[in-house]
Amino acid sequence: MQFALKKIFYITIFNSCLFTLLIIGIQNNSDKRKVNFLIEETVKLPIGFIVGTSFITGSIIGNLFSFNLNNK
C-alpha cells in the first residue's frame, strides 16, 4: 500500500511540474487555434498548450493504467 501511495505522489508531482513548465513556456506564444469537439468548439488556445495538456493527460492515464495492471 505504501508503494501505491508513493507512486501516485510521484505521478502527481511530476505532472504538476510539467504543467507548470508548460504554463511558463506558453506565455509568449501567439499562434492560436480552436479544437473541434463533436458538439462545440473551444476558445482559441495556443497550439503548444493543446499538445502539452494532451501529453500530460496521457502521462497520467498511462501511469494509472499501469498501476492497475500491476495490482492484479
C-alpha positions as CSV (number, residue, x, y, z in Angstrom):
1,M,0.0,0.0,0.0
2,Q,2.9,2.4,0.8
3,F,4.3,1.7,-2.7
4,A,0.9,2.7,-4.3
5,L,0.8,6.0,-2.4
6,K,4.4,6.8,-3.2
7,K,3.8,6.1,-6.9
8,I,0.6,8.3,-7.0
9,F,2.6,11.0,-5.2
10,Y,5.4,10.9,-7.8
11,I,3.0,10.9,-10.7
12,T,1.2,13.9,-9.3
13,I,4.4,15.9,-8.6
14,F,6.0,15.0,-12.0
15,N,2.9,16.0,-14.0
16,S,2.4,19.2,-11.9
17,C,5.9,20.2,-12.7
18,L,5.3,19.5,-16.4
19,F,2.1,21.6,-16.3
20,T,3.9,24.5,-14.6
21,L,6.7,24.5,-17.2
22,L,4.0,24.4,-19.9
23,I,2.3,27.4,-18.5
24,I,5.5,29.4,-18.1
25,G,6.7,28.5,-21.6
26,I,3.4,29.2,-23.4
27,Q,3.1,32.9,-22.3
28,N,4.8,34.3,-25.4
29,N,3.0,32.1,-27.9
30,S,0.8,33.9,-30.3
31,D,-0.3,31.1,-32.7
32,K,-3.7,30.1,-31.5
33,R,-6.3,27.5,-32.8
34,K,-9.7,26.1,-31.8
35,V,-10.3,22.5,-31.0
36,N,-13.5,21.0,-32.6
37,F,-15.4,18.6,-30.4
38,L,-18.4,16.6,-31.6
39,I,-20.9,19.3,-30.4
40,E,-18.9,22.5,-29.6
41,E,-15.7,24.3,-30.3
42,T,-13.2,25.5,-27.6
43,V,-12.0,29.1,-27.3
44,K,-8.8,29.9,-29.2
45,L,-5.9,28.3,-27.4
46,P,-2.1,28.2,-28.2
47,I,-1.2,25.0,-30.1
48,G,1.6,24.2,-27.6
49,F,-0.9,24.3,-24.8
50,I,-3.2,21.9,-26.6
51,V,-0.4,19.5,-27.3
52,G,1.1,19.8,-23.8
53,T,-2.1,19.2,-22.0
54,S,-2.7,16.1,-24.2
55,F,0.7,14.8,-23.3
56,I,0.2,15.4,-19.6
57,T,-3.2,13.8,-19.7
58,G,-1.8,10.8,-21.5
59,S,1.0,10.5,-19.0
60,I,-1.4,10.5,-16.1
61,I,-3.8,8.0,-17.6
62,G,-0.9,5.7,-18.8
63,N,0.6,5.7,-15.3
64,L,-2.7,4.9,-13.6
65,F,-3.4,2.2,-16.1
66,S,-0.1,0.5,-15.5
67,F,-0.7,0.9,-11.8
68,N,-4.0,-1.1,-12.1
69,L,-2.3,-3.8,-14.2
70,N,0.4,-4.3,-11.5
71,N,-2.2,-4.8,-8.8
72,K,-3.7,-7.9,-10.5
